Amino acid sequence: MNYADLWAALCLVLVIEGLFLLIAPGAWKRMAAQLIATPERALRVGGGVMIAIGLVALQFVR
């Protein structure tokens, strides 16, 4: 993997995040409020699961 691939992936993340804000800003704000109320441990576990799923999916794509 070269740096261009990494930057392309990060740019796509920005596009997807921007789409959520453009299409449903109210839902995004409600989600952010729920995140604040969620315990940190649950957020860490969720983040770890997302990383694992992303890495496995990346292996299938590559």
FIKOLZA-1660 file (N, C-alpha, C; in steps of 0.1 Angstrom, whole numbers, plus 5000, padded with zeros to 4 digits):
% residues 62
   i   px   py   pz ch aa at
   1 5008 4988 5000  A  M  N
   1 5000 5000 5000  A  M CA
   1 5009 5012 5000  A  M  C
   2 5006 5021 4992  A  N  N
   2 5013 5034 4991  A  N CA
   2 5005 5045 4998  A  N  C
   3 5012 5057 4999  A  Y  N
   3 5005 5068 5006  A  Y CA
   3 4994 5073 4998  A  Y  C
   4 4994 5072 4985  A  A  N
   4 4982 5076 4977  A  A CA
   4 4970 5069 4980  A  A  C
   5 4971 5056 4982  A  D  N
   5 4960 5047 4986  A  D CA
   5 4954 5052 5000  A  D  C
   6 4963 5054 5009  A  L  N
   6 4959 5059 5022  A  L CA
   6 4951 5072 5021  A  L  C
   7 4957 5082 5014  A  W  N
   7 4950 5095 5013  A  W CA
   7 4937 5093 5005  A  W  C
   8 4936 5084 4995  A  A  N
   8 4924 5082 4988  A  A CA
   8 4913 5076 4998  A  A  C
   9 4917 5067 5006  A  A  N
   9 4908 5061 5016  A  A CA
   9 4903 5072 5026  A  A  C
  10 4912 5080 5031  A  L  N
  10 4908 5091 5040  A  L CA
  10 4899 5101 5033  A  L  C
  11 4901 5104 5021  A  C  N
  11 4892 5113 5013  A  C CA
  11 4878 5107 5012  A  C  C
  12 4877 5094 5010  A  L  N
  12 4864 5088 5009  A  L CA
  12 4857 5088 5022  A  L  C
  13 4864 5087 5033  A  V  N
  13 4858 5088 5046  A  V CA
  13 4852 5102 5047  A  V  C
  14 4859 5112 5043  A  L  N
  14 4854 5126 5044  A  L CA
  14 4841 5127 5035  A  L  C
  15 4841 5121 5024  A  V  N
  15 4830 5122 5015  A  V CA
  15 4817 5115 5021  A  V  C
  16 4819 5104 5027  A  I  N
  16 4808 5096 5034  A  I CA
  16 4803 5104 5046  A  I  C
  17 4812 5110 5054  A  E  N
  17 4808 5118 5065  A  E CA
  17 4800 5130 5060  A  E  C
  18 4805 5136 5050  A  G  N
  18 4798 5148 5045  A  G CA
  18 4785 5145 5039  A  G  C
  19 4783 5133 5033  A  L  N
  19 4770 5129 5028  A  L CA
  19 4760 5128 5039  A  L  C
  20 4764 5122 5051  A  F  N
  20 4755 5121 5062  A  F CA
  20 4751 5135 5067  A  F  C
  21 4760 5144 5068  A  L  N
  21 4757 5158 5072  A  L CA
  21 4748 5165 5062  A  L  C
  22 4750 5163 5049  A  L  N
  22 4742 5169 5039  A  L CA
  22 4728 5164 5038  A  L  C
  23 4727 5151 5039  A  I  N
  23 4714 5144 5037  A  I CA
  23 4705 5145 5050  A  I  C
  24 4711 5142 5061  A  A  N
  24 4703 5141 5073  A  A CA
  24 4710 5148 5085  A  A  C
  25 4711 5161 5085  A  P  N
  25 4718 5167 5096  A  P CA
  25 4711 5165 5110  A  P  C
  26 4698 5165 5110  A  G  N
  26 4690 5163 5123  A  G CA
  26 4694 5149 5129  A  G  C
  27 4694 5139 5120  A  A  N
  27 4697 5125 5125  A  A CA
  27 4711 5125 5130  A  A  C
  28 4720 5132 5123  A  W  N
  28 4734 5132 5127  A  W CA
  28 4736 5139 5141  A  W  C
  29 4728 5149 5144  A  K  N
  29 4729 5156 5157  A  K CA
  29 4723 5147 5168  A  K  C
  30 4712 5140 5165  A  R  N
  30 4707 5131 5175  A  R CA
  30 4716 5120 5178  A  R  C
  31 4723 5115 5168  A  M  N
  31 4733 5104 5170  A  M CA
  31 4745 5109 5178  A  M  C
  32 4749 5122 5176  A  A  N
  32 4760 5127 5184  A  A CA
  32 4756 5129 5198  A  A  C
  33 4743 5133 5201  A  A  N
  33 4738 5134 5214  A  A CA
  33 4738 5120 5221  A  A  C
  34 4734 5110 5214  A  Q  N
  34 4734 5096 5220  A  Q CA
  34 4748 5092 5223  A  Q  C
  35 4758 5095 5214  A  L  N
  35 4772 5092 5217  A  L CA
  35 4777 5097 5230  A  L  C
  36 4773 5110 5233  A  I  N
  36 4777 5116 5245  A  I CA
  36 4772 5108 5257  A  I  C
  37 4760 5103 5256  A  A  N
  37 4754 5096 5267  A  A CA
  37 4759 5081 5268  A  A  C
  38 4766 5076 5258  A  T  N
  38 4770 5063 5258  A  T CA
  38 4783 5061 5266  A  T  C
  39 4784 5051 5275  A  P  N
  39 4796 5049 5283  A  P CA
  39 4809 5047 5274  A  P  C
  40 4820 5052 5279  A  E  N
  40 4832 5051 5271  A  E CA
  40 4836 5037 5268  A  E  C
  41 4834 5028 5277  A  R  N
  41 4838 5014 5274  A  R CA
  41 4830 5009 5262  A  R  C
  42 4817 5012 5261  A  A  N
  42 4809 5007 5250  A  A CA
  42 4814 5013 5237  A  A  C
  43 4818 5026 5237  A  L  N
  43 4824 5032 5225  A  L CA
  43 4837 5025 5221  A  L  C
  44 4845 5022 5231  A  R  N
  44 4858 5016 5228  A  R CA
  44 4856 5002 5222  A  R  C
  45 4847 4994 5227  A  V  N
  45 4844 4981 5222  A  V CA
  45 4838 4982 5208  A  V  C
  46 4829 4992 5206  A  G  N
  46 4823 4994 5193  A  G CA
  46 4834 4998 5183  A  G  C
  47 4843 5007 5187  A  G  N
  47 4854 5011 5178  A  G CA
  47 4863 4999 5174  A  G  C
  48 4866 4991 5184  A  G  N
  48 4874 4979 5182  A  G CA
  48 4868 4969 5172  A  G  C
  49 4855 4967 5173  A  V  N
  49 4847 4959 5164  A  V CA
  49 4847 4964 5150  A  V  C
  50 4845 4978 5149  A  M  N
  50 4846 4984 5136  A  M CA
  50 4859 4983 5129  A  M  C
  51 4870 4984 5137  A  I  N
  51 4883 4982 5132  A  I CA
  51 4885 4968 5126  A  I  C
  52 4881 4958 5134  A  A  N
  52 4883 4944 5130  A  A CA
  52 4875 4941 5118  A  A  C
  53 4862 4946 5117  A  I  N
  53 4854 4944 5105  A  I CA
  53 4860 4951 5093  A  I  C
  54 4865 4963 5095  A  G  N
  54 4872 4970 5084  A  G CA
  54 4884 4963 5079  A  G  C
  55 4892 4958 5088  A  L  N
  55 4904 4951 5084  A  L CA
  55 4901 4938 5076  A  L  C
  56 4891 4930 5081  A  V  N
  56 4887 4918 5074  A  V CA
  56 4881 4922 5060  A  V  C
  57 4873 4932 5060  A  A  N
  57 4867 4936 5047  A  A CA
  57 4878 4940 5037  A  A  C
  58 4888 4947 5042  A  L  N
  58 4899 4952 5034  A  L CA
  58 4907 4940 5028  A  L  C
  59 4908 4930 5035  A  Q  N
  59 4915 4918 5030  A  Q CA
  59 4907 4912 5018  A  Q  C
  60 4894 4912 5019  A  F  N
  60 4886 4907 5008  A  F CA
  60 4886 4916 4996  A  F  C
  61 4887 4929 4998  A  V  N
  61 4887 4938 4987  A  V CA
  61 4900 4938 4980  A  V  C
  62 4911 4937 4988  A  R  N
  62 4925 4937 4982  A  R CA
  62 4928 4923 4977  A  R  C
% end
